[in-house]
Amino acid sequence: MRERRLEALLLQALARERTLEELHAALRPFHPGLTKARLFALLVRLRREGRVAFEGGRFRLAGERVSPDP
Protein backbone atom coordinates (compact mmCIF):
# COMPACT_ATOMS: atom_id res chain seq x y z
CA MET A 1 0.00 0.00 0.00
CA ARG A 2 2.74 2.44 0.96
CA GLU A 3 4.61 1.66 -2.27
CA ARG A 4 1.52 2.49 -4.32
CA ARG A 5 1.14 5.83 -2.54
CA LEU A 6 4.76 6.64 -3.27
CA GLU A 7 4.26 5.66 -6.91
CA ALA A 8 1.18 7.88 -7.18
CA LEU A 9 3.03 10.83 -5.65
CA LEU A 10 5.96 10.26 -7.98
CA LEU A 11 3.78 10.21 -11.08
CA GLN A 12 2.07 13.37 -9.87
CA ALA A 13 5.45 15.03 -9.31
CA LEU A 14 6.37 14.17 -12.90
CA ALA A 15 3.78 16.60 -14.22
CA ARG A 16 6.92 18.45 -15.27
CA GLU A 17 10.40 17.17 -16.05
CA ARG A 18 12.63 16.77 -13.01
CA THR A 19 16.03 15.44 -12.06
CA LEU A 20 16.50 12.69 -9.50
CA GLU A 21 17.54 15.27 -6.92
CA GLU A 22 14.48 17.43 -7.59
CA LEU A 23 12.18 14.42 -7.28
CA HIS A 24 13.85 13.34 -4.06
CA ALA A 25 13.45 16.81 -2.56
CA ALA A 26 9.79 16.97 -3.62
CA LEU A 27 8.86 13.54 -2.24
CA ARG A 28 10.95 13.43 0.92
CA PRO A 29 8.48 15.45 3.06
CA PHE A 30 5.83 12.81 2.35
CA HIS A 31 8.21 9.85 2.84
CA PRO A 32 10.96 10.91 5.29
CA GLY A 33 12.84 7.59 4.98
CA LEU A 34 12.97 7.75 1.19
CA THR A 35 16.48 7.27 -0.16
CA LYS A 36 17.66 8.27 -3.61
CA ALA A 37 18.50 4.62 -4.28
CA ARG A 38 14.93 3.50 -3.55
CA LEU A 39 13.52 6.35 -5.62
CA PHE A 40 15.83 5.48 -8.51
CA ALA A 41 14.80 1.81 -8.32
CA LEU A 42 11.15 2.84 -8.53
CA LEU A 43 11.90 5.09 -11.51
CA VAL A 44 13.71 2.25 -13.27
CA ARG A 45 10.74 -0.08 -12.72
CA LEU A 46 8.32 2.53 -14.05
CA ARG A 47 10.58 3.12 -17.04
CA ARG A 48 10.58 -0.60 -17.84
CA GLU A 49 6.78 -0.54 -17.64
CA GLY A 50 6.76 2.36 -20.11
CA ARG A 51 5.23 4.87 -17.71
CA VAL A 52 8.30 7.09 -17.22
CA ALA A 53 10.88 8.35 -19.70
CA PHE A 54 14.43 9.54 -19.08
CA GLU A 55 16.05 12.08 -21.37
CA GLY A 56 18.84 14.58 -20.90
CA GLY A 57 19.27 13.80 -17.21
CA ARG A 58 15.60 14.44 -16.45
CA PHE A 59 12.63 12.17 -15.84
CA ARG A 60 9.18 12.79 -17.29
CA LEU A 61 5.94 10.93 -17.89
CA ALA A 62 6.27 8.72 -20.95
CA GLY A 63 4.37 9.79 -24.04
CA GLU A 64 4.27 13.43 -23.02
CA ARG A 65 6.51 16.22 -24.15
CA VAL A 66 6.75 18.65 -21.27
CA SER A 67 8.89 21.74 -21.42
CA PRO A 68 11.05 22.16 -18.30
CA ASP A 69 10.09 24.94 -15.93
CA PRO A 70 12.76 27.60 -15.41
FILUM-575694 format. One record per atom (N, C-alpha, C): residue in three letters; z, x, y. Coordinates in steps of 0.2 Angstrom, whole numbers, padded with zeros to 4 digits, always signed. Layout:
<sites>
ALAZXY...
</sites>
This chain:
<sites>
MET+0000+0004-0006MET+0000+0000+0000MET+0000+0004+0006ARG+0004+0009+0006ARG+0005+0014+0012ARG-0002+0018+0013GLU-0005+0020+0008GLU-0011+0023+0008GLU-0017+0019+0011ARG-0017+0012+0010ARG-0022+0008+0012ARG-0020+0007+0020ARG-0014+0006+0022ARG-0013+0006+0029ARG-0015+0012+0033LEU-0014+0018+0030LEU-0016+0024+0033LEU-0024+0024+0034GLU-0027+0022+0028GLU-0035+0021+0028GLU-0037+0017+0034ALA-0034+0011+0034ALA-0036+0006+0039ALA-0035+0009+0046LEU-0029+0012+0048LEU-0028+0015+0054LEU-0033+0021+0056LEU-0035+0024+0050LEU-0040+0030+0051LEU-0047+0027+0053LEU-0049+0022+0050LEU-0055+0019+0051LEU-0055+0016+0058GLN-0050+0013+0060GLN-0049+0010+0067GLN-0050+0016+0072ALA-0046+0022+0071ALA-0047+0027+0075ALA-0054+0030+0076LEU-0058+0029+0071LEU-0064+0032+0071LEU-0069+0027+0075ALA-0067+0023+0079ALA-0071+0019+0083ALA-0075+0023+0088ARG-0073+0029+0089ARG-0076+0035+0092ARG-0076+0041+0088GLU-0080+0046+0089GLU-0080+0052+0086GLU-0074+0056+0088ARG-0071+0059+0083ARG-0065+0063+0084ARG-0065+0069+0079THR-0061+0074+0081THR-0060+0080+0077THR-0054+0079+0073LEU-0053+0083+0068LEU-0048+0082+0063LEU-0041+0083+0067GLU-0041+0087+0072GLU-0035+0088+0076GLU-0033+0081+0080GLU-0039+0079+0083GLU-0038+0072+0087GLU-0036+0067+0083LEU-0038+0066+0077LEU-0036+0061+0072LEU-0029+0062+0070HIS-0027+0068+0069HIS-0020+0069+0067HIS-0015+0067+0072ALA-0017+0069+0078ALA-0013+0067+0084ALA-0012+0060+0085ALA-0018+0056+0084ALA-0018+0049+0085ALA-0014+0045+0079LEU-0014+0048+0073LEU-0011+0044+0068LEU-0004+0046+0066ARG-0002+0052+0069ARG+0005+0055+0067ARG+0010+0050+0069PRO+0010+0047+0075PRO+0015+0042+0077PRO+0016+0037+0072PHE+0011+0035+0069PHE+0012+0029+0064PHE+0014+0032+0057HIS+0012+0038+0056HIS+0014+0041+0049HIS+0017+0048+0051PRO+0024+0048+0052PRO+0026+0055+0055PRO+0026+0060+0049GLY+0025+0059+0043GLY+0025+0064+0038GLY+0018+0066+0036LEU+0013+0064+0040LEU+0006+0065+0039LEU+0004+0072+0040THR+0001+0076+0035THR-0001+0082+0036THR-0008+0082+0037LYS-0011+0088+0040LYS-0018+0088+0041LYS-0022+0089+0035ALA-0018+0092+0030ALA-0021+0093+0023ALA-0022+0086+0020ARG-0017+0081+0020ARG-0018+0075+0017ARG-0023+0071+0021LEU-0023+0071+0028LEU-0028+0068+0032LEU-0035+0070+0030PHE-0036+0076+0029PHE-0043+0079+0027PHE-0045+0077+0020ALA-0040+0077+0016ALA-0042+0074+0009ALA-0044+0067+0009LEU-0041+0063+0013LEU-0043+0056+0014LEU-0050+0055+0017LEU-0051+0059+0022LEU-0058+0059+0025LEU-0063+0062+0021VAL-0062+0066+0016VAL-0066+0069+0011VAL-0068+0063+0006ARG-0063+0059+0004ARG-0064+0054+0000ARG-0068+0048+0003LEU-0066+0047+0009LEU-0070+0042+0013LEU-0077+0044+0014ARG-0078+0050+0015ARG-0085+0053+0016ARG-0089+0052+0009ARG-0086+0054+0004ARG-0089+0053-0003ARG-0091+0046-0004GLU-0087+0041-0002GLU-0088+0034-0003GLU-0093+0031+0002GLY-0095+0036+0007GLY-0101+0034+0012GLY-0098+0030+0018ARG-0091+0030+0019ARG-0089+0026+0024ARG-0087+0030+0031VAL-0087+0037+0030VAL-0086+0041+0035VAL-0091+0047+0035ALA-0094+0049+0041ALA-0099+0054+0042ALA-0095+0060+0046PHE-0098+0066+0044PHE-0095+0072+0048PHE-0101+0076+0051GLU-0101+0077+0057GLU-0107+0080+0060GLU-0104+0084+0067GLY-0106+0090+0067GLY-0104+0094+0073GLY-0097+0095+0074GLY-0093+0095+0068GLY-0086+0096+0069GLY-0082+0090+0071ARG-0085+0084+0071ARG-0082+0078+0072ARG-0084+0073+0067PHE-0079+0069+0066PHE-0079+0063+0061PHE-0081+0057+0065ARG-0085+0052+0061ARG-0086+0046+0064ARG-0087+0041+0058LEU-0088+0035+0060LEU-0089+0030+0055LEU-0097+0031+0053ALA-0098+0030+0046ALA-0105+0031+0044ALA-0109+0026+0046GLY-0115+0027+0047GLY-0120+0022+0049GLY-0120+0020+0056GLU-0116+0023+0060GLU-0115+0021+0067GLU-0116+0028+0071ARG-0120+0027+0076ARG-0121+0033+0081ARG-0116+0031+0087VAL-0111+0035+0088VAL-0106+0034+0093VAL-0107+0040+0098SER-0107+0039+0104SER-0107+0044+0109SER-0100+0047+0110PRO-0098+0053+0110PRO-0092+0055+0111PRO-0089+0054+0118ASP-0083+0052+0118ASP-0080+0050+0125ASP-0078+0057+0128PRO-0079+0057+0135PRO-0077+0064+0138PRO-0070+0066+0138
</sites>
